Amino acid sequence: MSYTLVIAAVISSAAPGSASSRVTQAATTAQMMYTWWCTMMNHASEPLCRRHDLGIAVSKTHDPTEHSKLVQQYRKLAAESGNLTREYSAAKMAFCQLKESSKLTLCSQPTRNVPRPAVMDLGTERMYQWLCKKPNLSAEQQGMCRRYAIIQKLKSANANTSPTRLELYKNLRAEPYHHLTYQTAISEYCDIGENIDTSVCLDTKISREGKVFHAYACGGQKSGGLWCKQQALREQLKMMSGKLTDSEKRKKIAKEVFSLTPSKTERAQLVKERAYSRVKFCALPDKKNYHMCNSASVSGPSYSYDR
């Protein structure tokens, strides 16, 4: 089966009533992105791909001696490679620009940095509970669930003794964090019913609302305003995010963005245009519960749930 057909199969399996598990779709999407970026696009020797491969080896190895050896290798590589935000952003952006990949739920997720939960709040815990009760998890997803189980033990009363906590932290450090696995799980979870209104889906919700607002404010003949011009240029920059090529084109677009607001007058006009569009947008009956229209709360249904 060709790569294009594999992606098409994953997208069609997400249809309502499909027997295919969303966690399986999440695992398949993660593997597809790494296969495309690391193998087909020849990035296998770069830190993102090397850490991914080594992380899978750690998750799959059960022999204590071999596991300890691989963990040490993974830690060393992680220390050497440092922050993977730029490389991860480039990989995901390029993958999601493919015609075959653009409809995957992963590609509806914002990509500002390497994803991981900021806090283990109730919304995040419910996502983990949804994931970890599923059968046939991938090796990376099983690793996620082992990390979650260790964190839960650390929160329990019987983990207060120093030796116990030290052992748990040691076990936690031995479980690699699979960034893309986390984001693919989040993307599938947030695509189900009212999950979009939970805290773990807040970034997804804001990103989704922003696209709807932008289409409303800048669609058709309304695209000539200062704010809309700026947003169009910024979208071009975002599409080039993480790319090592086209640096001159990127500099030219960045210069154009700056030239739109050379003085306080233009900056005030830009703020005024956006504020005016936002007021009109939030006055629409079906937009009153949008986060951008009611940022004090993420509760309350914002959409018609049809998936």
GIKA-V650972 format. One record per pair of residues at least 6 apart in sequence whose ideal C-beta (glycine too) atoms are under 8 Angstrom apart, sorted by the first residue. I is the first residue (numbers start at 1). J is the second residue. D is the distance in whole Angstrom. If there is no record, write none. Layout:
i=I j=J d=D
i=I j=J d=D
//
This chain:
i=1 j=9 d=8
i=3 j=32 d=8
i=3 j=35 d=8
i=3 j=36 d=7
i=3 j=40 d=7
i=3 j=100 d=7
i=4 j=100 d=5
i=6 j=28 d=8
i=6 j=32 d=7
i=7 j=32 d=6
i=7 j=98 d=8
i=7 j=100 d=4
i=7 j=101 d=6
i=7 j=104 d=7
i=8 j=100 d=7
i=10 j=25 d=6
i=10 j=28 d=5
i=10 j=29 d=6
i=10 j=32 d=7
i=10 j=104 d=7
i=11 j=103 d=5
i=11 j=104 d=6
i=12 j=18 d=8
i=13 j=20 d=4
i=13 j=25 d=6
i=14 j=20 d=7
i=14 j=22 d=7
i=14 j=25 d=6
i=14 j=105 d=7
i=14 j=191 d=8
i=16 j=306 d=8
i=16 j=307 d=7
i=21 j=134 d=6
i=21 j=135 d=8
i=21 j=136 d=7
i=22 j=188 d=4
i=22 j=189 d=8
i=22 j=191 d=8
i=22 j=192 d=7
i=23 j=131 d=6
i=23 j=134 d=5
i=23 j=137 d=6
i=23 j=141 d=6
i=23 j=185 d=7
i=23 j=188 d=7
i=24 j=136 d=7
i=25 j=105 d=8
i=25 j=188 d=6
i=26 j=106 d=8
i=26 j=141 d=7
i=26 j=181 d=7
i=26 j=184 d=4
i=26 j=185 d=5
i=26 j=187 d=7
i=26 j=188 d=5
i=27 j=137 d=7
i=27 j=138 d=4
i=27 j=140 d=7
i=27 j=141 d=6
i=27 j=181 d=7
i=27 j=184 d=7
i=29 j=104 d=5
i=29 j=105 d=8
i=29 j=106 d=5
i=29 j=184 d=5
i=29 j=187 d=8
i=30 j=106 d=8
i=30 j=138 d=8
i=30 j=140 d=7
i=30 j=178 d=8
i=30 j=180 d=5
i=30 j=181 d=5
i=30 j=184 d=5
i=31 j=138 d=8
i=32 j=95 d=8
i=32 j=101 d=8
i=33 j=91 d=7
i=33 j=92 d=7
i=33 j=95 d=5
i=33 j=101 d=8
i=33 j=106 d=7
i=33 j=180 d=6
i=34 j=49 d=7
i=34 j=52 d=5
i=34 j=180 d=7
i=36 j=95 d=6
i=36 j=98 d=8
i=37 j=43 d=5
i=37 j=48 d=8
i=37 j=49 d=7
i=37 j=91 d=4
i=37 j=94 d=7
i=37 j=95 d=6
i=38 j=44 d=5
i=38 j=46 d=8
i=38 j=48 d=8
i=38 j=49 d=4
i=38 j=52 d=7
i=38 j=53 d=8
i=41 j=94 d=7
i=43 j=49 d=5
i=43 j=91 d=7
i=44 j=50 d=8
i=44 j=53 d=8
i=46 j=87 d=6
i=47 j=77 d=7
i=47 j=80 d=8
i=47 j=81 d=3
i=47 j=84 d=6
i=47 j=87 d=6
i=48 j=81 d=8
i=48 j=84 d=5
i=48 j=87 d=4
i=48 j=88 d=6
i=48 j=91 d=6
i=50 j=77 d=6
i=50 j=81 d=8
i=51 j=74 d=7
i=51 j=77 d=6
i=51 j=78 d=6
i=51 j=81 d=6
i=51 j=84 d=7
i=51 j=176 d=8
i=52 j=178 d=8
i=52 j=180 d=8
i=54 j=70 d=7
i=54 j=73 d=6
i=54 j=74 d=5
i=54 j=77 d=6
i=54 j=176 d=8
i=55 j=74 d=6
i=55 j=140 d=7
i=55 j=143 d=8
i=55 j=176 d=4
i=55 j=177 d=8
i=55 j=178 d=6
i=56 j=139 d=6
i=56 j=140 d=6
i=57 j=70 d=5
i=58 j=67 d=7
i=58 j=70 d=5
i=58 j=71 d=6
i=58 j=74 d=6
i=58 j=143 d=8
i=58 j=174 d=8
i=58 j=175 d=8
i=58 j=176 d=5
i=59 j=139 d=4
i=59 j=140 d=6
i=59 j=142 d=7
i=59 j=143 d=4
i=59 j=175 d=8
i=59 j=176 d=7
i=59 j=178 d=8
i=60 j=139 d=5
i=61 j=67 d=5
i=61 j=70 d=6
i=67 j=174 d=7
i=68 j=174 d=8
i=71 j=173 d=8
i=71 j=174 d=5
i=74 j=176 d=6
i=75 j=173 d=8
i=83 j=114 d=7
i=84 j=114 d=5
i=84 j=179 d=7
i=85 j=113 d=5
i=85 j=114 d=5
i=86 j=242 d=5
i=87 j=242 d=7
i=88 j=111 d=8
i=88 j=114 d=5
i=88 j=179 d=7
i=88 j=180 d=8
i=88 j=242 d=8
i=89 j=111 d=5
i=89 j=113 d=8
i=89 j=241 d=5
i=89 j=242 d=4
i=90 j=241 d=7
i=90 j=242 d=3
i=90 j=243 d=6
i=90 j=244 d=8
i=91 j=242 d=8
i=92 j=106 d=8
i=92 j=107 d=8
i=92 j=111 d=5
i=92 j=180 d=8
i=93 j=111 d=7
i=93 j=238 d=8
i=93 j=239 d=7
i=93 j=241 d=6
i=93 j=242 d=6
i=93 j=243 d=8
i=94 j=243 d=8
i=95 j=101 d=5
i=95 j=107 d=8
i=96 j=102 d=6
i=96 j=104 d=7
i=96 j=106 d=7
i=96 j=107 d=4
i=97 j=239 d=7
i=101 j=107 d=6
i=104 j=187 d=8
i=105 j=184 d=8
i=105 j=187 d=4
i=105 j=188 d=6
i=105 j=190 d=8
i=105 j=191 d=5
i=106 j=183 d=6
i=106 j=184 d=5
i=106 j=187 d=5
i=108 j=187 d=7
i=108 j=191 d=8
i=108 j=204 d=7
i=108 j=207 d=7
i=108 j=208 d=7
i=109 j=115 d=8
i=109 j=183 d=6
i=109 j=186 d=7
i=109 j=187 d=5
i=109 j=190 d=8
i=109 j=203 d=8
i=109 j=204 d=6
i=109 j=207 d=7
i=110 j=203 d=5
i=110 j=204 d=7
i=110 j=206 d=8
i=110 j=207 d=4
i=111 j=241 d=8
i=114 j=179 d=5
i=115 j=179 d=6
i=115 j=180 d=8
i=115 j=182 d=6
i=115 j=183 d=4
i=115 j=186 d=7
i=116 j=177 d=6
i=116 j=179 d=6
i=116 j=182 d=6
i=117 j=124 d=5
i=117 j=182 d=7
i=117 j=200 d=7
i=120 j=151 d=6
i=121 j=199 d=6
i=121 j=200 d=8
i=122 j=199 d=7
i=123 j=198 d=4
i=123 j=199 d=3
i=123 j=200 d=4
i=123 j=201 d=7
i=124 j=199 d=7
i=124 j=200 d=5
i=125 j=148 d=8
i=126 j=198 d=7
i=126 j=200 d=7
i=127 j=185 d=7
i=127 j=186 d=7
i=127 j=189 d=5
i=127 j=195 d=8
i=127 j=198 d=8
i=127 j=200 d=5
i=128 j=144 d=7
i=128 j=145 d=7
i=128 j=148 d=4
i=130 j=189 d=6
i=131 j=137 d=7
i=131 j=141 d=7
i=131 j=144 d=7
i=131 j=145 d=7
i=131 j=185 d=5
i=131 j=189 d=7
i=132 j=144 d=8
i=132 j=145 d=4
i=132 j=148 d=6
i=132 j=149 d=8
i=137 j=145 d=7
i=138 j=181 d=7
i=140 j=178 d=4
i=140 j=181 d=4
i=141 j=181 d=6
i=141 j=185 d=7
i=143 j=175 d=5
i=143 j=176 d=6
i=143 j=178 d=6
i=143 j=181 d=8
i=144 j=178 d=6
i=144 j=181 d=6
i=144 j=182 d=6
i=144 j=185 d=7
i=146 j=175 d=5
i=147 j=172 d=6
i=147 j=175 d=5
i=147 j=177 d=7
i=150 j=168 d=6
i=150 j=171 d=5
i=150 j=172 d=5
i=150 j=175 d=7
i=151 j=172 d=7
i=153 j=159 d=6
i=153 j=168 d=6
i=154 j=165 d=7
i=154 j=168 d=5
i=154 j=169 d=8
i=154 j=172 d=8
i=158 j=164 d=7
i=159 j=165 d=6
i=159 j=168 d=6
i=186 j=200 d=7
i=186 j=201 d=7
i=186 j=204 d=7
i=187 j=204 d=7
i=189 j=195 d=6
i=189 j=200 d=7
i=189 j=201 d=7
i=190 j=196 d=5
i=190 j=198 d=8
i=190 j=200 d=7
i=190 j=201 d=4
i=190 j=204 d=5
i=190 j=205 d=8
i=191 j=307 d=6
i=192 j=307 d=7
i=193 j=305 d=5
i=193 j=307 d=7
i=194 j=301 d=6
i=194 j=305 d=6
i=195 j=201 d=6
i=196 j=204 d=7
i=196 j=205 d=5
i=196 j=208 d=7
i=196 j=302 d=7
i=196 j=303 d=7
i=196 j=305 d=8
i=197 j=205 d=7
i=197 j=298 d=6
i=197 j=299 d=6
i=197 j=300 d=7
i=197 j=301 d=6
i=197 j=302 d=6
i=198 j=298 d=8
i=199 j=298 d=6
i=202 j=291 d=7
i=202 j=298 d=6
i=205 j=291 d=6
i=205 j=298 d=7
i=205 j=302 d=7
i=206 j=291 d=6
i=206 j=292 d=7
i=209 j=290 d=5
i=209 j=291 d=6
i=209 j=292 d=5
i=209 j=302 d=7
i=210 j=292 d=7
i=213 j=277 d=7
i=213 j=278 d=7
i=213 j=281 d=6
i=213 j=290 d=8
i=213 j=292 d=7
i=214 j=231 d=6
i=216 j=277 d=7
i=216 j=281 d=5
i=217 j=225 d=8
i=217 j=227 d=7
i=217 j=228 d=7
i=217 j=274 d=8
i=217 j=277 d=4
i=217 j=278 d=8
i=217 j=281 d=7
i=218 j=225 d=7
i=218 j=227 d=8
i=218 j=228 d=4
i=218 j=231 d=6
i=218 j=232 d=7
i=222 j=228 d=7
i=223 j=229 d=8
i=223 j=232 d=7
i=225 j=273 d=5
i=226 j=260 d=6
i=226 j=261 d=8
i=226 j=266 d=7
i=226 j=269 d=6
i=226 j=270 d=5
i=226 j=273 d=6
i=227 j=270 d=5
i=227 j=273 d=4
i=227 j=274 d=5
i=227 j=277 d=7
i=228 j=273 d=8
i=229 j=260 d=6
i=230 j=257 d=6
i=230 j=260 d=5
i=230 j=261 d=7
i=230 j=270 d=6
i=233 j=253 d=6
i=233 j=256 d=5
i=233 j=257 d=5
i=233 j=260 d=8
i=234 j=257 d=6
i=236 j=253 d=5
i=237 j=250 d=7
i=237 j=253 d=6
i=237 j=254 d=7
i=237 j=257 d=7
i=240 j=246 d=6
i=240 j=249 d=7
i=240 j=250 d=5
i=240 j=253 d=8
i=243 j=250 d=8
i=260 j=266 d=6
i=260 j=270 d=7
i=261 j=267 d=5
i=261 j=270 d=6
i=278 j=292 d=7
i=278 j=293 d=8
i=281 j=287 d=6
i=281 j=293 d=7
i=282 j=288 d=7
i=282 j=290 d=7
i=282 j=292 d=7
i=282 j=293 d=4
i=287 j=293 d=6
i=288 j=294 d=7
i=289 j=300 d=5
i=289 j=301 d=6
i=289 j=302 d=5
i=290 j=302 d=6
i=291 j=298 d=6
i=291 j=302 d=7
i=294 j=300 d=8
//
